[in-house]
Amino acid sequence: MLYDKPPTSVDEQIALLKGRGLVCADEALVRRWLVTVGYYRLSAYWLPYELPPPTGQTRSKTFAPDTAFESIVDIYTFDRQLRLLVTEAIER
């Protein structure tokens, strides 16, 4: 399979998120999360913060006003902790 699309750098990902309206107060924090967790994995957690899509489209890819990256990190962290607790309970 041939992939024609070049990868996007972390700096380009940050610029893309900012251009879509995401508030990134601490760019070092955003960079750390994009490097360690990844853009694609985090994207599932920011879907609830996207504006409704126009008719005929699946996503708007535009964030609601005042959406902060820290809010997305909080949801990811909560989900991770919940998964760990559930996994531990199932193991017992």
PyMOL Python script that loads the backbone (N, CA, C, O; Angstrom):
from pymol import cmd

cmd.read_pdbstr("""\
ATOM      1  N   MET A   1       0.842  -1.168   0.000  1.00  0.00           N
ATOM      2  CA  MET A   1       0.000   0.000   0.000  1.00  0.00           C
ATOM      3  C   MET A   1       0.896   1.243   0.000  1.00  0.00           C
ATOM      4  O   MET A   1       1.867   1.316   0.753  1.00  0.00           O
ATOM      5  N   LEU A   2       0.571   2.190  -0.826  1.00  0.00           N
ATOM      6  CA  LEU A   2       1.348   3.421  -0.956  1.00  0.00           C
ATOM      7  C   LEU A   2       0.678   4.540  -0.168  1.00  0.00           C
ATOM      8  O   LEU A   2      -0.505   4.822  -0.354  1.00  0.00           O
ATOM      9  N   TYR A   3       1.451   5.175   0.716  1.00  0.00           N
ATOM     10  CA  TYR A   3       0.951   6.299   1.490  1.00  0.00           C
ATOM     11  C   TYR A   3       1.557   7.572   0.939  1.00  0.00           C
ATOM     12  O   TYR A   3       2.772   7.756   1.000  1.00  0.00           O
ATOM     13  N   ASP A   4       0.722   8.459   0.399  1.00  0.00           N
ATOM     14  CA  ASP A   4       1.192   9.704  -0.200  1.00  0.00           C
ATOM     15  C   ASP A   4       1.222  10.860   0.794  1.00  0.00           C
ATOM     16  O   ASP A   4       1.918  11.851   0.574  1.00  0.00           O
ATOM     17  N   LYS A   5       0.477  10.738   1.877  1.00  0.00           N
ATOM     18  CA  LYS A   5       0.350  11.837   2.821  1.00  0.00           C
ATOM     19  C   LYS A   5       1.538  11.819   3.796  1.00  0.00           C
ATOM     20  O   LYS A   5       1.748  10.824   4.489  1.00  0.00           O
ATOM     21  N   PRO A   6       2.305  12.897   3.856  1.00  0.00           N
ATOM     22  CA  PRO A   6       3.445  12.932   4.782  1.00  0.00           C
ATOM     23  C   PRO A   6       2.959  13.078   6.225  1.00  0.00           C
ATOM     24  O   PRO A   6       1.883  13.626   6.462  1.00  0.00           O
ATOM     25  N   PRO A   7       3.740  12.594   7.183  1.00  0.00           N
ATOM     26  CA  PRO A   7       3.327  12.731   8.586  1.00  0.00           C
ATOM     27  C   PRO A   7       3.333  14.195   9.025  1.00  0.00           C
ATOM     28  O   PRO A   7       4.066  15.020   8.479  1.00  0.00           O
ATOM     29  N   THR A   8       2.517  14.492  10.003  1.00  0.00           N
ATOM     30  CA  THR A   8       2.424  15.841  10.543  1.00  0.00           C
ATOM     31  C   THR A   8       3.293  15.919  11.790  1.00  0.00           C
ATOM     32  O   THR A   8       3.197  15.057  12.665  1.00  0.00           O
ATOM     33  N   SER A   9       4.129  16.927  11.882  1.00  0.00           N
ATOM     34  CA  SER A   9       4.981  17.089  13.058  1.00  0.00           C
ATOM     35  C   SER A   9       4.139  17.532  14.252  1.00  0.00           C
ATOM     36  O   SER A   9       3.003  17.978  14.089  1.00  0.00           O
ATOM     37  N   VAL A  10       4.698  17.408  15.437  1.00  0.00           N
ATOM     38  CA  VAL A  10       3.986  17.818  16.644  1.00  0.00           C
ATOM     39  C   VAL A  10       3.685  19.319  16.599  1.00  0.00           C
ATOM     40  O   VAL A  10       2.599  19.748  16.990  1.00  0.00           O
ATOM     41  N   ASP A  11       4.638  20.107  16.126  1.00  0.00           N
ATOM     42  CA  ASP A  11       4.393  21.550  16.012  1.00  0.00           C
ATOM     43  C   ASP A  11       3.242  21.842  15.052  1.00  0.00           C
ATOM     44  O   ASP A  11       2.436  22.737  15.309  1.00  0.00           O
ATOM     45  N   GLU A  12       3.157  21.104  13.961  1.00  0.00           N
ATOM     46  CA  GLU A  12       2.055  21.274  13.008  1.00  0.00           C
ATOM     47  C   GLU A  12       0.732  20.842  13.629  1.00  0.00           C
ATOM     48  O   GLU A  12      -0.303  21.459  13.374  1.00  0.00           O
ATOM     49  N   GLN A  13       0.757  19.786  14.442  1.00  0.00           N
ATOM     50  CA  GLN A  13      -0.456  19.332  15.126  1.00  0.00           C
ATOM     51  C   GLN A  13      -0.954  20.391  16.104  1.00  0.00           C
ATOM     52  O   GLN A  13      -2.154  20.652  16.187  1.00  0.00           O
ATOM     53  N   ILE A  14      -0.027  20.998  16.843  1.00  0.00           N
ATOM     54  CA  ILE A  14      -0.399  22.059  17.783  1.00  0.00           C
ATOM     55  C   ILE A  14      -1.003  23.241  17.033  1.00  0.00           C
ATOM     56  O   ILE A  14      -2.024  23.788  17.451  1.00  0.00           O
ATOM     57  N   ALA A  15      -0.382  23.631  15.937  1.00  0.00           N
ATOM     58  CA  ALA A  15      -0.902  24.743  15.134  1.00  0.00           C
ATOM     59  C   ALA A  15      -2.294  24.412  14.589  1.00  0.00           C
ATOM     60  O   ALA A  15      -3.169  25.277  14.550  1.00  0.00           O
ATOM     61  N   LEU A  16      -2.494  23.178  14.175  1.00  0.00           N
ATOM     62  CA  LEU A  16      -3.788  22.745  13.652  1.00  0.00           C
ATOM     63  C   LEU A  16      -4.856  22.835  14.739  1.00  0.00           C
ATOM     64  O   LEU A  16      -5.954  23.336  14.496  1.00  0.00           O
ATOM     65  N   LEU A  17      -4.535  22.351  15.936  1.00  0.00           N
ATOM     66  CA  LEU A  17      -5.496  22.402  17.036  1.00  0.00           C
ATOM     67  C   LEU A  17      -5.831  23.843  17.413  1.00  0.00           C
ATOM     68  O   LEU A  17      -6.994  24.171  17.649  1.00  0.00           O
ATOM     69  N   LYS A  18      -4.827  24.692  17.469  1.00  0.00           N
ATOM     70  CA  LYS A  18      -5.061  26.108  17.776  1.00  0.00           C
ATOM     71  C   LYS A  18      -5.913  26.759  16.683  1.00  0.00           C
ATOM     72  O   LYS A  18      -6.807  27.552  16.978  1.00  0.00           O
ATOM     73  N   GLY A  19      -5.635  26.425  15.437  1.00  0.00           N
ATOM     74  CA  GLY A  19      -6.393  26.971  14.324  1.00  0.00           C
ATOM     75  C   GLY A  19      -7.854  26.549  14.342  1.00  0.00           C
ATOM     76  O   GLY A  19      -8.713  27.225  13.775  1.00  0.00           O
ATOM     77  N   ARG A  20      -8.128  25.436  14.993  1.00  0.00           N
ATOM     78  CA  ARG A  20      -9.505  24.948  15.107  1.00  0.00           C
ATOM     79  C   ARG A  20     -10.196  25.469  16.353  1.00  0.00           C
ATOM     80  O   ARG A  20     -11.350  25.131  16.618  1.00  0.00           O
ATOM     81  N   GLY A  21      -9.484  26.302  17.127  1.00  0.00           N
ATOM     82  CA  GLY A  21     -10.107  26.961  18.262  1.00  0.00           C
ATOM     83  C   GLY A  21      -9.779  26.392  19.628  1.00  0.00           C
ATOM     84  O   GLY A  21     -10.355  26.833  20.623  1.00  0.00           O
ATOM     85  N   LEU A  22      -8.870  25.424  19.713  1.00  0.00           N
ATOM     86  CA  LEU A  22      -8.508  24.855  21.004  1.00  0.00           C
ATOM     87  C   LEU A  22      -7.583  25.808  21.745  1.00  0.00           C
ATOM     88  O   LEU A  22      -6.621  26.319  21.170  1.00  0.00           O
ATOM     89  N   VAL A  23      -7.872  26.049  23.022  1.00  0.00           N
ATOM     90  CA  VAL A  23      -7.045  26.919  23.852  1.00  0.00           C
ATOM     91  C   VAL A  23      -5.903  26.083  24.427  1.00  0.00           C
ATOM     92  O   VAL A  23      -6.130  25.140  25.185  1.00  0.00           O
ATOM     93  N   CYS A  24      -4.685  26.440  24.059  1.00  0.00           N
ATOM     94  CA  CYS A  24      -3.495  25.720  24.515  1.00  0.00           C
ATOM     95  C   CYS A  24      -2.642  26.673  25.340  1.00  0.00           C
ATOM     96  O   CYS A  24      -1.693  27.267  24.829  1.00  0.00           O
ATOM     97  N   ALA A  25      -2.983  26.820  26.624  1.00  0.00           N
ATOM     98  CA  ALA A  25      -2.274  27.765  27.491  1.00  0.00           C
ATOM     99  C   ALA A  25      -0.828  27.346  27.719  1.00  0.00           C
ATOM    100  O   ALA A  25       0.068  28.189  27.727  1.00  0.00           O
ATOM    101  N   ASP A  26      -0.597  26.059  27.902  1.00  0.00           N
ATOM    102  CA  ASP A  26       0.744  25.536  28.163  1.00  0.00           C
ATOM    103  C   ASP A  26       1.155  24.655  26.985  1.00  0.00           C
ATOM    104  O   ASP A  26       0.824  23.471  26.933  1.00  0.00           O
ATOM    105  N   GLU A  27       1.878  25.253  26.046  1.00  0.00           N
ATOM    106  CA  GLU A  27       2.246  24.519  24.834  1.00  0.00           C
ATOM    107  C   GLU A  27       3.172  23.335  25.125  1.00  0.00           C
ATOM    108  O   GLU A  27       3.142  22.333  24.412  1.00  0.00           O
ATOM    109  N   ALA A  28       3.985  23.450  26.164  1.00  0.00           N
ATOM    110  CA  ALA A  28       4.868  22.337  26.542  1.00  0.00           C
ATOM    111  C   ALA A  28       4.038  21.134  26.992  1.00  0.00           C
ATOM    112  O   ALA A  28       4.382  19.990  26.694  1.00  0.00           O
ATOM    113  N   LEU A  29       2.949  21.396  27.707  1.00  0.00           N
ATOM    114  CA  LEU A  29       2.051  20.326  28.136  1.00  0.00           C
ATOM    115  C   LEU A  29       1.404  19.648  26.929  1.00  0.00           C
ATOM    116  O   LEU A  29       1.346  18.421  26.856  1.00  0.00           O
ATOM    117  N   VAL A  30       0.927  20.443  25.998  1.00  0.00           N
ATOM    118  CA  VAL A  30       0.303  19.904  24.779  1.00  0.00           C
ATOM    119  C   VAL A  30       1.311  19.053  24.023  1.00  0.00           C
ATOM    120  O   VAL A  30       0.978  17.957  23.573  1.00  0.00           O
ATOM    121  N   ARG A  31       2.521  19.535  23.878  1.00  0.00           N
ATOM    122  CA  ARG A  31       3.573  18.805  23.173  1.00  0.00           C
ATOM    123  C   ARG A  31       3.843  17.460  23.853  1.00  0.00           C
ATOM    124  O   ARG A  31       3.949  16.430  23.186  1.00  0.00           O
ATOM    125  N   ARG A  32       3.955  17.479  25.198  1.00  0.00           N
ATOM    126  CA  ARG A  32       4.215  16.247  25.942  1.00  0.00           C
ATOM    127  C   ARG A  32       3.122  15.210  25.708  1.00  0.00           C
ATOM    128  O   ARG A  32       3.407  14.032  25.489  1.00  0.00           O
ATOM    129  N   TRP A  33       1.871  15.660  25.757  1.00  0.00           N
ATOM    130  CA  TRP A  33       0.754  14.727  25.561  1.00  0.00           C
ATOM    131  C   TRP A  33       0.697  14.197  24.131  1.00  0.00           C
ATOM    132  O   TRP A  33       0.405  13.020  23.918  1.00  0.00           O
ATOM    133  N   LEU A  34       0.969  15.044  23.167  1.00  0.00           N
ATOM    134  CA  LEU A  34       0.942  14.583  21.772  1.00  0.00           C
ATOM    135  C   LEU A  34       2.073  13.596  21.499  1.00  0.00           C
ATOM    136  O   LEU A  34       1.902  12.663  20.714  1.00  0.00           O
ATOM    137  N   VAL A  35       3.209  13.790  22.129  1.00  0.00           N
ATOM    138  CA  VAL A  35       4.337  12.873  21.935  1.00  0.00           C
ATOM    139  C   VAL A  35       4.091  11.544  22.645  1.00  0.00           C
ATOM    140  O   VAL A  35       4.346  10.482  22.077  1.00  0.00           O
ATOM    141  N   THR A  36       3.599  11.595  23.886  1.00  0.00           N
ATOM    142  CA  THR A  36       3.454  10.361  24.663  1.00  0.00           C
ATOM    143  C   THR A  36       2.171   9.592  24.366  1.00  0.00           C
ATOM    144  O   THR A  36       2.196   8.365  24.263  1.00  0.00           O
ATOM    145  N   VAL A  37       1.052  10.297  24.228  1.00  0.00           N
ATOM    146  CA  VAL A  37      -0.228   9.628  24.002  1.00  0.00           C
ATOM    147  C   VAL A  37      -0.570   9.595  22.514  1.00  0.00           C
ATOM    148  O   VAL A  37      -0.983   8.561  21.990  1.00  0.00           O
ATOM    149  N   GLY A  38      -0.398  10.710  21.848  1.00  0.00           N
ATOM    150  CA  GLY A  38      -0.640  10.758  20.409  1.00  0.00           C
ATOM    151  C   GLY A  38      -1.901  11.510  20.031  1.00  0.00           C
ATOM    152  O   GLY A  38      -2.893  11.521  20.760  1.00  0.00           O
ATOM    153  N   TYR A  39      -1.830  12.133  18.874  1.00  0.00           N
ATOM    154  CA  TYR A  39      -2.929  12.931  18.336  1.00  0.00           C
ATOM    155  C   TYR A  39      -4.174  12.070  18.122  1.00  0.00           C
ATOM    156  O   TYR A  39      -5.275  12.449  18.520  1.00  0.00           O
ATOM    157  N   TYR A  40      -3.990  10.916  17.493  1.00  0.00           N
ATOM    158  CA  TYR A  40      -5.135  10.082  17.134  1.00  0.00           C
ATOM    159  C   TYR A  40      -5.863   9.575  18.375  1.00  0.00           C
ATOM    160  O   TYR A  40      -7.093   9.599  18.428  1.00  0.00           O
ATOM    161  N   ARG A  41      -5.110   9.118  19.372  1.00  0.00           N
ATOM    162  CA  ARG A  41      -5.751   8.599  20.587  1.00  0.00           C
ATOM    163  C   ARG A  41      -6.482   9.710  21.342  1.00  0.00           C
ATOM    164  O   ARG A  41      -7.586   9.499  21.845  1.00  0.00           O
ATOM    165  N   LEU A  42      -5.874  10.881  21.420  1.00  0.00           N
ATOM    166  CA  LEU A  42      -6.521  12.005  22.114  1.00  0.00           C
ATOM    167  C   LEU A  42      -7.748  12.509  21.367  1.00  0.00           C
ATOM    168  O   LEU A  42      -8.667  13.057  21.976  1.00  0.00           O
ATOM    169  N   SER A  43      -7.767  12.329  20.064  1.00  0.00           N
ATOM    170  CA  SER A  43      -8.881  12.876  19.275  1.00  0.00           C
ATOM    171  C   SER A  43     -10.230  12.309  19.704  1.00  0.00           C
ATOM    172  O   SER A  43     -11.247  12.987  19.561  1.00  0.00           O
ATOM    173  N   ALA A  44     -10.268  11.096  20.221  1.00  0.00           N
ATOM    174  CA  ALA A  44     -11.526  10.518  20.699  1.00  0.00           C
ATOM    175  C   ALA A  44     -12.052  11.272  21.920  1.00  0.00           C
ATOM    176  O   ALA A  44     -13.259  11.323  22.157  1.00  0.00           O
ATOM    177  N   TYR A  45     -11.145  11.846  22.680  1.00  0.00           N
ATOM    178  CA  TYR A  45     -11.532  12.533  23.900  1.00  0.00           C
ATOM    179  C   TYR A  45     -11.941  13.985  23.658  1.00  0.00           C
ATOM    180  O   TYR A  45     -12.577  14.592  24.520  1.00  0.00           O
ATOM    181  N   TRP A  46     -11.592  14.548  22.508  1.00  0.00           N
ATOM    182  CA  TRP A  46     -12.022  15.929  22.255  1.00  0.00           C
ATOM    183  C   TRP A  46     -13.253  15.989  21.357  1.00  0.00           C
ATOM    184  O   TRP A  46     -13.747  17.081  21.074  1.00  0.00           O
ATOM    185  N   LEU A  47     -13.750  14.871  20.911  1.00  0.00           N
ATOM    186  CA  LEU A  47     -14.966  14.866  20.083  1.00  0.00           C
ATOM    187  C   LEU A  47     -16.149  15.560  20.754  1.00  0.00           C
ATOM    188  O   LEU A  47     -16.862  16.303  20.080  1.00  0.00           O
ATOM    189  N   PRO A  48     -16.394  15.351  22.066  1.00  0.00           N
ATOM    190  CA  PRO A  48     -17.537  16.037  22.693  1.00  0.00           C
ATOM    191  C   PRO A  48     -17.392  17.562  22.712  1.00  0.00           C
ATOM    192  O   PRO A  48     -18.380  18.275  22.887  1.00  0.00           O
ATOM    193  N   TYR A  49     -16.176  18.060  22.533  1.00  0.00           N
ATOM    194  CA  TYR A  49     -15.935  19.505  22.558  1.00  0.00           C
ATOM    195  C   TYR A  49     -16.038  20.151  21.175  1.00  0.00           C
ATOM    196  O   TYR A  49     -15.929  21.371  21.051  1.00  0.00           O
ATOM    197  N   GLU A  50     -16.247  19.343  20.144  1.00  0.00           N
ATOM    198  CA  GLU A  50     -16.378  19.901  18.800  1.00  0.00           C
ATOM    199  C   GLU A  50     -17.788  20.445  18.590  1.00  0.00           C
ATOM    200  O   GLU A  50     -18.764  19.910  19.117  1.00  0.00           O
ATOM    201  N   LEU A  51     -17.870  21.506  17.819  1.00  0.00           N
ATOM    202  CA  LEU A  51     -19.172  22.064  17.454  1.00  0.00           C
ATOM    203  C   LEU A  51     -19.918  21.074  16.568  1.00  0.00           C
ATOM    204  O   LEU A  51     -19.287  20.249  15.906  1.00  0.00           O
ATOM    205  N   PRO A  52     -21.250  21.139  16.540  1.00  0.00           N
ATOM    206  CA  PRO A  52     -22.004  20.248  15.663  1.00  0.00           C
ATOM    207  C   PRO A  52     -21.599  20.449  14.198  1.00  0.00           C
ATOM    208  O   PRO A  52     -21.322  21.572  13.776  1.00  0.00           O
ATOM    209  N   PRO A  53     -21.566  19.373  13.437  1.00  0.00           N
ATOM    210  CA  PRO A  53     -21.149  19.494  12.035  1.00  0.00           C
ATOM    211  C   PRO A  53     -22.237  20.102  11.165  1.00  0.00           C
ATOM    212  O   PRO A  53     -23.423  20.016  11.479  1.00  0.00           O
ATOM    213  N   PRO A  54     -21.811  20.723  10.056  1.00  0.00           N
ATOM    214  CA  PRO A  54     -22.801  21.213   9.086  1.00  0.00           C
ATOM    215  C   PRO A  54     -23.554  20.035   8.459  1.00  0.00           C
ATOM    216  O   PRO A  54     -23.084  18.898   8.491  1.00  0.00           O
ATOM    217  N   THR A  55     -24.688  20.314   7.911  1.00  0.00           N
ATOM    218  CA  THR A  55     -25.496  19.280   7.271  1.00  0.00           C
ATOM    219  C   THR A  55     -24.687  18.558   6.199  1.00  0.00           C
ATOM    220  O   THR A  55     -24.045  19.177   5.351  1.00  0.00           O
ATOM    221  N   GLY A  56     -24.738  17.243   6.262  1.00  0.00           N
ATOM    222  CA  GLY A  56     -24.045  16.428   5.269  1.00  0.00           C
ATOM    223  C   GLY A  56     -22.610  16.090   5.630  1.00  0.00           C
ATOM    224  O   GLY A  56     -21.948  15.359   4.893  1.00  0.00           O
ATOM    225  N   GLN A  57     -22.115  16.603   6.745  1.00  0.00           N
ATOM    226  CA  GLN A  57     -20.754  16.284   7.171  1.00  0.00           C
ATOM    227  C   GLN A  57     -20.794  15.500   8.476  1.00  0.00           C
ATOM    228  O   GLN A  57     -21.752  15.591   9.245  1.00  0.00           O
ATOM    229  N   THR A  58     -19.736  14.727   8.712  1.00  0.00           N
ATOM    230  CA  THR A  58     -19.660  13.911   9.907  1.00  0.00           C
ATOM    231  C   THR A  58     -19.154  14.695  11.105  1.00  0.00           C
ATOM    232  O   THR A  58     -19.665  14.535  12.214  1.00  0.00           O
ATOM    233  N   ARG A  59     -18.146  15.550  10.889  1.00  0.00           N
ATOM    234  CA  ARG A  59     -17.545  16.322  11.969  1.00  0.00           C
ATOM    235  C   ARG A  59     -17.307  17.755  11.517  1.00  0.00           C
ATOM    236  O   ARG A  59     -17.125  18.028  10.330  1.00  0.00           O
ATOM    237  N   SER A  60     -17.312  18.663  12.487  1.00  0.00           N
ATOM    238  CA  SER A  60     -17.019  20.059  12.156  1.00  0.00           C
ATOM    239  C   SER A  60     -15.525  20.343  12.260  1.00  0.00           C
ATOM    240  O   SER A  60     -15.010  21.239  11.591  1.00  0.00           O
ATOM    241  N   LYS A  61     -14.822  19.566  13.115  1.00  0.00           N
ATOM    242  CA  LYS A  61     -13.397  19.749  13.376  1.00  0.00           C
ATOM    243  C   LYS A  61     -13.099  21.151  13.901  1.00  0.00           C
ATOM    244  O   LYS A  61     -11.989  21.658  13.737  1.00  0.00           O
ATOM    245  N   THR A  62     -14.091  21.771  14.530  1.00  0.00           N
ATOM    246  CA  THR A  62     -13.946  23.089  15.143  1.00  0.00           C
ATOM    247  C   THR A  62     -14.379  22.974  16.591  1.00  0.00           C
ATOM    248  O   THR A  62     -15.444  22.430  16.885  1.00  0.00           O
ATOM    249  N   PHE A  63     -13.562  23.483  17.493  1.00  0.00           N
ATOM    250  CA  PHE A  63     -13.862  23.376  18.916  1.00  0.00           C
ATOM    251  C   PHE A  63     -14.842  24.451  19.364  1.00  0.00           C
ATOM    252  O   PHE A  63     -14.880  25.555  18.821  1.00  0.00           O
ATOM    253  N   ALA A  64     -15.623  24.100  20.357  1.00  0.00           N
ATOM    254  CA  ALA A  64     -16.517  25.072  20.983  1.00  0.00           C
ATOM    255  C   ALA A  64     -15.661  26.166  21.625  1.00  0.00           C
ATOM    256  O   ALA A  64     -14.524  25.908  22.019  1.00  0.00           O
ATOM    257  N   PRO A  65     -16.194  27.380  21.732  1.00  0.00           N
ATOM    258  CA  PRO A  65     -15.423  28.473  22.326  1.00  0.00           C
ATOM    259  C   PRO A  65     -14.901  28.124  23.724  1.00  0.00           C
ATOM    260  O   PRO A  65     -15.585  27.476  24.516  1.00  0.00           O
ATOM    261  N   ASP A  66     -13.686  28.567  24.002  1.00  0.00           N
ATOM    262  CA  ASP A  66     -13.042  28.396  25.308  1.00  0.00           C
ATOM    263  C   ASP A  66     -12.768  26.944  25.694  1.00  0.00           C
ATOM    264  O   ASP A  66     -12.650  26.639  26.881  1.00  0.00           O
ATOM    265  N   THR A  67     -12.666  26.047  24.719  1.00  0.00           N
ATOM    266  CA  THR A  67     -12.293  24.671  25.021  1.00  0.00           C
ATOM    267  C   THR A  67     -10.802  24.624  25.305  1.00  0.00           C
ATOM    268  O   THR A  67      -9.989  25.001  24.461  1.00  0.00           O
ATOM    269  N   ALA A  68     -10.446  24.161  26.494  1.00  0.00           N
ATOM    270  CA  ALA A  68      -9.049  24.115  26.909  1.00  0.00           C
ATOM    271  C   ALA A  68      -8.501  22.705  26.774  1.00  0.00           C
ATOM    272  O   ALA A  68      -9.202  21.728  27.036  1.00  0.00           O
ATOM    273  N   PHE A  69      -7.253  22.607  26.368  1.00  0.00           N
ATOM    274  CA  PHE A  69      -6.601  21.311  26.227  1.00  0.00           C
ATOM    275  C   PHE A  69      -6.600  20.567  27.563  1.00  0.00           C
ATOM    276  O   PHE A  69      -6.701  19.341  27.593  1.00  0.00           O
ATOM    277  N   GLU A  70      -6.486  21.301  28.651  1.00  0.00           N
ATOM    278  CA  GLU A  70      -6.457  20.688  29.976  1.00  0.00           C
ATOM    279  C   GLU A  70      -7.750  19.918  30.267  1.00  0.00           C
ATOM    280  O   GLU A  70      -7.716  18.909  30.971  1.00  0.00           O
ATOM    281  N   SER A  71      -8.871  20.374  29.743  1.00  0.00           N
ATOM    282  CA  SER A  71     -10.143  19.665  29.921  1.00  0.00           C
ATOM    283  C   SER A  71     -10.105  18.303  29.253  1.00  0.00           C
ATOM    284  O   SER A  71     -10.631  17.327  29.788  1.00  0.00           O
ATOM    285  N   ILE A  72      -9.489  18.240  28.097  1.00  0.00           N
ATOM    286  CA  ILE A  72      -9.368  16.980  27.363  1.00  0.00           C
ATOM    287  C   ILE A  72      -8.453  16.029  28.125  1.00  0.00           C
ATOM    288  O   ILE A  72      -8.736  14.835  28.228  1.00  0.00           O
ATOM    289  N   VAL A  73      -7.361  16.559  28.655  1.00  0.00           N
ATOM    290  CA  VAL A  73      -6.429  15.750  29.445  1.00  0.00           C
ATOM    291  C   VAL A  73      -7.130  15.205  30.689  1.00  0.00           C
ATOM    292  O   VAL A  73      -6.913  14.055  31.072  1.00  0.00           O
ATOM    293  N   ASP A  74      -7.965  16.025  31.314  1.00  0.00           N
ATOM    294  CA  ASP A  74      -8.699  15.579  32.505  1.00  0.00           C
ATOM    295  C   ASP A  74      -9.601  14.390  32.178  1.00  0.00           C
ATOM    296  O   ASP A  74      -9.651  13.424  32.940  1.00  0.00           O
ATOM    297  N   ILE A  75     -10.301  14.450  31.068  1.00  0.00           N
ATOM    298  CA  ILE A  75     -11.181  13.341  30.677  1.00  0.00           C
ATOM    299  C   ILE A  75     -10.362  12.092  30.361  1.00  0.00           C
ATOM    300  O   ILE A  75     -10.737  10.989  30.758  1.00  0.00           O
ATOM    301  N   TYR A  76      -9.248  12.257  29.652  1.00  0.00           N
ATOM    302  CA  TYR A  76      -8.382  11.119  29.340  1.00  0.00           C
ATOM    303  C   TYR A  76      -7.876  10.474  30.628  1.00  0.00           C
ATOM    304  O   TYR A  76      -7.891   9.250  30.759  1.00  0.00           O
ATOM    305  N   THR A  77      -7.430  11.292  31.576  1.00  0.00           N
ATOM    306  CA  THR A  77      -6.887  10.783  32.836  1.00  0.00           C
ATOM    307  C   THR A  77      -7.963  10.048  33.633  1.00  0.00           C
ATOM    308  O   THR A  77      -7.706   8.980  34.188  1.00  0.00           O
ATOM    309  N   PHE A  78      -9.176  10.624  33.690  1.00  0.00           N
ATOM    310  CA  PHE A  78     -10.280   9.957  34.368  1.00  0.00           C
ATOM    311  C   PHE A  78     -10.572   8.605  33.724  1.00  0.00           C
ATOM    312  O   PHE A  78     -10.732   7.607  34.428  1.00  0.00           O
ATOM    313  N   ASP A  79     -10.642   8.563  32.408  1.00  0.00           N
ATOM    314  CA  ASP A  79     -10.927   7.329  31.695  1.00  0.00           C
ATOM    315  C   ASP A  79      -9.844   6.282  31.962  1.00  0.00           C
ATOM    316  O   ASP A  79     -10.143   5.105  32.164  1.00  0.00           O
ATOM    317  N   ARG A  80      -8.605   6.714  31.960  1.00  0.00           N
ATOM    318  CA  ARG A  80      -7.487   5.791  32.217  1.00  0.00           C
ATOM    319  C   ARG A  80      -7.587   5.199  33.620  1.00  0.00           C
ATOM    320  O   ARG A  80      -7.428   3.991  33.798  1.00  0.00           O
ATOM    321  N   GLN A  81      -7.848   6.040  34.613  1.00  0.00           N
ATOM    322  CA  GLN A  81      -7.970   5.560  35.985  1.00  0.00           C
ATOM    323  C   GLN A  81      -9.156   4.620  36.146  1.00  0.00           C
ATOM    324  O   GLN A  81      -9.064   3.616  36.853  1.00  0.00           O
ATOM    325  N   LEU A  82     -10.266   4.939  35.497  1.00  0.00           N
ATOM    326  CA  LEU A  82     -11.440   4.076  35.545  1.00  0.00           C
ATOM    327  C   LEU A  82     -11.144   2.719  34.913  1.00  0.00           C
ATOM    328  O   LEU A  82     -11.515   1.681  35.461  1.00  0.00           O
ATOM    329  N   ARG A  83     -10.478   2.729  33.765  1.00  0.00           N
ATOM    330  CA  ARG A  83     -10.114   1.453  33.115  1.00  0.00           C
ATOM    331  C   ARG A  83      -9.231   0.600  34.013  1.00  0.00           C
ATOM    332  O   ARG A  83      -9.409  -0.616  34.086  1.00  0.00           O
ATOM    333  N   LEU A  84      -8.273   1.230  34.702  1.00  0.00           N
ATOM    334  CA  LEU A  84      -7.403   0.492  35.611  1.00  0.00           C
ATOM    335  C   LEU A  84      -8.183  -0.128  36.766  1.00  0.00           C
ATOM    336  O   LEU A  84      -7.944  -1.277  37.137  1.00  0.00           O
ATOM    337  N   LEU A  85      -9.124   0.642  37.338  1.00  0.00           N
ATOM    338  CA  LEU A  85      -9.945   0.103  38.431  1.00  0.00           C
ATOM    339  C   LEU A  85     -10.822  -1.050  37.971  1.00  0.00           C
ATOM    340  O   LEU A  85     -10.941  -2.056  38.671  1.00  0.00           O
ATOM    341  N   VAL A  86     -11.434  -0.914  36.808  1.00  0.00           N
ATOM    342  CA  VAL A  86     -12.292  -1.976  36.287  1.00  0.00           C
ATOM    343  C   VAL A  86     -11.468  -3.224  35.981  1.00  0.00           C
ATOM    344  O   VAL A  86     -11.883  -4.341  36.290  1.00  0.00           O
ATOM    345  N   THR A  87     -10.316  -3.029  35.380  1.00  0.00           N
ATOM    346  CA  THR A  87      -9.447  -4.168  35.045  1.00  0.00           C
ATOM    347  C   THR A  87      -9.015  -4.896  36.326  1.00  0.00           C
ATOM    348  O   THR A  87      -9.009  -6.126  36.375  1.00  0.00           O
ATOM    349  N   GLU A  88      -8.658  -4.132  37.347  1.00  0.00           N
ATOM    350  CA  GLU A  88      -8.268  -4.747  38.618  1.00  0.00           C
ATOM    351  C   GLU A  88      -9.424  -5.509  39.248  1.00  0.00           C
ATOM    352  O   GLU A  88      -9.229  -6.601  39.780  1.00  0.00           O
ATOM    353  N   ALA A  89     -10.630  -4.942  39.193  1.00  0.00           N
ATOM    354  CA  ALA A  89     -11.804  -5.622  39.757  1.00  0.00           C
ATOM    355  C   ALA A  89     -12.121  -6.900  38.997  1.00  0.00           C
ATOM    356  O   ALA A  89     -12.482  -7.906  39.607  1.00  0.00           O
ATOM    357  N   ILE A  90     -11.993  -6.874  37.686  1.00  0.00           N
ATOM    358  CA  ILE A  90     -12.262  -8.067  36.878  1.00  0.00           C
ATOM    359  C   ILE A  90     -11.235  -9.151  37.158  1.00  0.00           C
ATOM    360  O   ILE A  90     -11.566 -10.336  37.189  1.00  0.00           O
ATOM    361  N   GLU A  91      -9.993  -8.745  37.361  1.00  0.00           N
ATOM    362  CA  GLU A  91      -8.919  -9.694  37.610  1.00  0.00           C
ATOM    363  C   GLU A  91      -9.171 -10.496  38.891  1.00  0.00           C
ATOM    364  O   GLU A  91      -8.857 -11.685  38.958  1.00  0.00           O
ATOM    365  N   ARG A  92      -9.738  -9.835  39.903  1.00  0.00           N
ATOM    366  CA  ARG A  92      -9.998 -10.512  41.178  1.00  0.00           C
ATOM    367  C   ARG A  92     -11.128 -11.496  41.009  1.00  0.00           C
ATOM    368  O   ARG A  92     -11.506 -12.172  41.965  1.00  0.00           O
TER     369      ARG A  92
END
""", "prot")
cmd.dss("prot")
cmd.show_as("cartoon", "prot")
cmd.util.cbc("prot")
cmd.orient("prot")
